Amino acid sequence: MSLPRQVHAELLDTLAPDDPRAIGSRSDLHRINRLMATQSLIRGPLDKILHGSNAIRLVELGAGDGQTLLQLARHHARRWPQVNLELLDVQPVVNAQTLADYRALGWNVEVIRADAFDWLAQPASGAVPVIIANLFVHHFEGERLRALLNGIAARASAFLCCEPRRSRLALTFSRLLGVIGCNEVTRHDAVVSVHAGFSAQELSALWPQPSAWSLREAPAGLFSHRFQALAKHV
């Protein structure tokens, strides 16, 4: 029997960025992303989207501290030249060293403090971006989720996200994170995230004008769910 989707507030979203529990949880998330092989799950499809482009505008929604994408940049800076990166978050925690590391790779980087819905509602300007998200889309449900996907489709040439998979295996794993030293915030949020995750073709079913896009949605790795939308006119 499949797990019903349930979206509840995550503790990390309620804490001040400088709260020690939040700092610890962000560190935990780096380890969880490594265990989930998030970088490799994003790297392949993103490389197919970006490779060969002369100039790239890349926007990450819910970018947090910017570290996940930085690891990809280190592997692919030569293959992805002239990247203009925008790291967007309502509470960005990107430090000066991370910005310096991006710029050392030749990337232009800007941190944007904004709500994703407000940013998506602004009139489009500049190059049409490729938008990505990691562990962000599962925070929304119902009309908010539909509005998010509509906004992304109206602004992007391509969209790629990696989210929790809503499965019993992922739920079991989420309840064992104390074994690797994750704090109470991470342990709570991991279980909540799995219940709010995705399965089957749930995002594809909500994507607007699907005939104008090439959509791919499937389980990825052991615990993740990956969705990709590429505009057919690109």
Buried (B, 14 or more C-beta within 10 A) or exposed (E): EEBEBEBEEBBBEEBEBEEEBBBBBBBBBBBBBEBBBBBEBBBEBBBEBBEEBEEBBBBBBBBBBBBBBBBBBEEBBEEBBEBBBBBBBBEBBBEEEBBEBBEEBEBEBEBBEBEBEEBBEEEEEEEEBBBBBBBBBBBBEEEEBBBBBBBBBEBBBBBBBBBBBBBEEBBEBBEEBEEEEBBEBBBBBBBBBBBBBBBEEBBBEEBBEEEEBEBEBEBBBEBBBBBBBBBEEE
